[in-house]
């Protein structure tokens, strides 16, 4: 599958040492994404990746009048750099890994960490959603949202989880994604709506936000309840 790419914005340098930031915060990025997703305002569902993606997903769902669901996947960070994902696991049992990275790791540690992160995914499901019914995915167009991607493993794991649930069409909606990672994502989805595809990626999602604080469990719950 080769997804359609919709480049909404671009990164420009006024001078080599001066970067014009694109987003004030996640809420602003969500509002900007919603404007570019209006054609899906009827019949689609929005799914977000916790935690940061939920803030943006709520903005899109609210603006388009669509239901919001969660696809919960967890990264397994490299033991030397926890922010660098070597694998991503879903609560249903799926996993994708950077095979070149995991080959050099202690396999006993890796399997224990995979189990730990899968249990964390299940904990989040129970805490965030309780017995609430998620929007149906089967046969639907699903808008998948996160606040940005680094390696792309987490987002791709979420895409595959939605495919396995029967999504008819998946639209990747991202505020910022590097060109290299975009190539991986577009082969997995039907369309990509990207606000920012920088020529030179700054190395972290947070670098493209003026405010990018950690989102905790309580904020996720508050955001979900605000949509009721």
C-alpha positions as CSV (number, residue, x, y, z in Angstrom):
1,X,0.0,0.0,0.0
2,X,1.3,3.4,-0.9
3,X,-0.4,6.2,1.0
4,X,-1.3,9.6,-0.4
5,X,0.8,12.3,1.2
6,X,-0.8,15.6,1.9
7,X,1.9,18.1,2.8
8,X,0.2,21.0,4.6
9,X,3.2,22.9,5.8
10,X,6.9,23.1,5.6
11,X,9.8,24.2,7.7
12,X,11.6,27.4,6.8
13,X,14.7,29.0,8.2
14,X,14.8,32.8,8.1
15,X,18.6,32.4,8.9
16,X,20.6,29.3,9.5
17,X,20.5,29.9,13.2
18,X,16.9,31.0,13.5
19,X,14.0,28.5,13.6
20,X,10.4,29.6,13.3
21,X,8.5,27.3,15.6
22,X,5.3,25.8,14.2
23,X,3.3,25.0,17.3
24,X,2.6,26.7,20.5
25,X,1.4,23.5,22.2
26,X,-0.5,20.3,21.5
27,X,-3.9,22.0,21.5
28,X,-2.9,24.4,18.8
29,X,-1.4,21.6,16.7
30,X,-4.7,19.7,17.1
31,X,-6.7,22.6,15.9
32,X,-4.5,23.0,12.9
33,X,-4.8,19.3,12.0
34,X,-8.6,19.5,12.4
35,X,-8.8,22.2,9.7
36,X,-7.0,19.9,7.3
37,X,-9.2,16.9,8.1
38,X,-12.7,18.4,7.5
39,X,-13.4,16.1,4.6
40,X,-13.6,13.2,7.1
41,X,-16.2,14.9,9.3
42,X,-18.8,12.4,8.4
43,X,-18.5,8.7,9.1
44,X,-14.9,8.5,10.3
45,X,-13.6,7.8,13.8
46,X,-10.6,9.4,15.5
47,X,-8.0,7.2,17.4
48,X,-5.1,8.7,19.4
49,X,-2.0,7.2,20.9
50,X,-1.7,8.0,24.7
51,X,-0.6,10.0,26.2
52,X,0.3,13.2,24.2
53,X,-1.7,12.1,21.2
54,X,-4.9,12.2,23.3
55,X,-4.7,15.9,23.8
56,X,-4.5,16.4,20.0
57,X,-7.0,13.7,19.2
58,X,-9.6,15.3,21.5
59,X,-9.2,18.6,19.6
60,X,-9.7,16.9,16.3
61,X,-12.6,14.9,17.5
62,X,-14.3,17.9,19.0
63,X,-13.9,20.1,15.9
64,X,-15.1,17.4,13.6
65,X,-17.8,16.0,15.8
66,X,-16.3,12.5,15.7
67,X,-15.9,9.9,18.4
68,X,-12.4,9.4,20.0
69,X,-10.9,6.1,20.8
70,X,-7.4,5.0,22.0
71,X,-4.9,2.6,20.5
72,X,-2.5,1.8,23.3
73,X,1.0,0.6,22.3
74,X,4.1,0.8,24.3
75,X,7.7,1.3,23.3
76,X,10.6,-0.8,24.7
77,X,13.4,1.7,25.1
78,X,17.1,0.8,24.6
79,X,18.8,0.1,27.9
80,X,21.3,2.8,27.2
81,X,18.8,5.3,26.0
82,X,15.2,4.7,27.2
83,X,13.8,7.3,24.8
84,X,15.1,5.3,21.8
85,X,12.6,2.6,20.8
86,X,14.0,-0.8,19.9
87,X,10.5,-2.5,20.0
88,X,6.9,-1.5,20.3
89,X,4.3,-3.8,21.7
90,X,0.5,-3.7,21.8
91,X,-1.8,-5.0,24.5
92,X,-3.2,-7.6,22.1
93,X,0.1,-9.3,21.7
94,X,1.6,-7.7,18.6
95,X,5.1,-6.4,18.4
96,X,7.5,-4.8,15.9
97,X,11.2,-4.4,16.5
98,X,14.3,-2.8,15.1
99,X,16.0,-6.1,14.4
100,X,19.4,-4.6,14.0
101,X,19.1,-3.2,17.5
102,X,17.6,-6.1,19.3
103,X,20.1,-8.6,18.0
104,X,22.8,-7.0,20.2
105,X,20.6,-6.9,23.4
106,X,20.3,-9.4,26.2
107,X,17.3,-11.5,25.1
108,X,16.2,-12.4,28.6
109,X,16.1,-8.6,29.4
110,X,14.2,-7.9,26.2
111,X,11.5,-10.5,26.8
112,X,11.0,-9.2,30.4
113,X,10.8,-5.7,29.2
114,X,8.3,-6.6,26.5
115,X,6.1,-8.3,29.1
116,X,6.4,-5.3,31.4
117,X,5.3,-2.8,28.6
118,X,2.4,-5.0,27.5
119,X,1.2,-5.1,31.1
120,X,1.5,-1.3,31.2
121,X,-0.6,-1.0,28.1
122,X,-3.3,-3.1,29.7
123,X,-3.1,-0.9,32.9
124,X,-3.6,2.2,30.8
125,X,-6.6,0.7,29.1
126,X,-8.3,-0.1,32.4
127,X,-7.4,3.3,33.9
128,X,-8.4,5.4,30.9
129,X,-11.4,3.6,29.6
130,X,-12.8,1.4,32.3
131,X,-15.7,-0.4,30.7
132,X,-16.4,2.3,28.1
133,X,-17.0,1.1,24.6
134,X,-14.5,2.2,22.0
135,X,-15.7,3.5,18.6
136,X,-16.0,0.7,16.1
137,X,-13.1,0.3,13.8
138,X,-14.2,-2.4,11.5
139,X,-15.1,-1.1,8.1
140,X,-14.4,2.5,9.1
141,X,-12.1,5.3,8.1
142,X,-9.8,5.8,11.0
143,X,-7.9,9.0,11.6
144,X,-4.8,8.0,13.7
145,X,-3.2,10.8,15.6
146,X,-0.1,11.3,17.7
147,X,1.7,14.5,18.7
148,X,4.7,13.6,16.4
149,X,6.9,10.6,15.7
150,X,10.6,10.0,16.3
151,X,11.6,6.5,15.1
152,X,8.1,5.7,13.7
153,X,7.9,2.3,15.4
154,X,5.2,3.3,17.8
155,X,3.0,4.8,15.1
156,X,3.4,1.9,12.8
157,X,2.5,-0.5,15.6
158,X,-0.7,1.5,16.2
159,X,-1.5,1.3,12.5
160,X,-1.1,-2.4,12.4
161,X,-3.3,-2.8,15.5
162,X,-6.1,-0.9,13.8
163,X,-5.6,-2.9,10.6
164,X,-6.0,-6.1,12.6
165,X,-9.2,-4.7,14.0
166,X,-10.6,-4.3,10.5
167,X,-10.1,-0.6,9.7
168,X,-11.1,0.0,6.1
169,X,-9.0,3.1,5.6
170,X,-6.3,4.7,7.8
171,X,-5.4,8.4,7.7
172,X,-2.2,9.2,9.5
173,X,-2.6,12.7,11.0
174,X,0.7,14.2,12.3
175,X,1.9,17.6,13.3
176,X,5.5,16.8,12.6
177,X,7.4,13.9,11.0
178,X,10.8,13.5,9.5
179,X,11.1,12.7,5.8
180,X,12.8,9.4,6.5
181,X,10.1,8.2,8.9
182,X,7.4,9.5,6.6
183,X,8.6,7.0,4.0
184,X,8.0,4.2,6.4
185,X,4.6,5.4,7.5
186,X,3.2,6.2,4.0
187,X,3.6,2.5,3.0
188,X,1.3,1.5,5.9
189,X,-1.6,3.9,5.5
190,X,-4.0,5.2,2.8
191,X,-3.2,8.9,3.4
192,X,-0.9,11.1,5.4
193,X,-1.8,14.5,6.5
194,X,1.4,16.1,7.8
195,X,1.6,19.7,8.9
196,X,5.3,19.8,9.1
197,X,7.9,17.7,7.2
198,X,11.2,19.4,8.0
199,X,14.2,19.3,5.7
200,X,16.4,18.9,8.7
201,X,14.8,17.0,11.6
202,X,15.9,18.4,15.0
203,X,16.0,15.0,16.7
204,X,13.0,15.2,19.0
205,X,9.3,15.9,18.7
206,X,9.4,18.4,21.5
207,X,11.7,20.6,19.6
208,X,8.8,21.7,17.4
209,X,6.7,22.9,20.3
210,X,7.1,26.0,22.4
211,X,5.4,24.1,25.3
212,X,5.7,20.3,25.4
213,X,5.2,19.1,29.0
214,X,4.6,15.5,29.9
215,X,1.0,14.4,29.9
216,X,0.0,12.3,32.9
217,X,-2.8,9.8,33.4
218,X,-5.0,12.3,35.1
219,X,-4.8,14.7,32.2
220,X,-5.7,11.9,29.8
221,X,-8.8,11.1,31.9
222,X,-9.8,14.7,32.1
223,X,-9.5,15.1,28.3
224,X,-11.6,12.0,27.7
225,X,-14.2,13.1,30.1
226,X,-14.4,16.6,28.5
227,X,-15.8,14.9,25.4
228,X,-18.7,13.2,27.1
